[in-house]
């Protein structure tokens, strides 16, 4: 079905408000969405992560990975990562 264009009526040279009173505001939609999620037992959290687009990120990540790879505990660290990575498969959560 083709959507009809909205008419904007002017009165005394000033545009009238578009018929939006029946529409929900963005704030109302977000609020309702959050209420539904909370009703499902969820809660919002905010986390901060490194910005991979930031200048210097790639170089810093490389320095840190080299430090881990060349540490005295490198084999132990890798064994831990391998064990944690396999955990999902062991629990049938593929």
Secondary structure, 3 states (H helix, E strand, C coil): CCCCCCCCCEECCEECCCCCCCCCCHHHHHHHHHHHHHHCCCCCCCCCCCCCCCCCHHHHHHHHHHHHHCCCCHHHHHHHHHHHHHHHHHCCCC
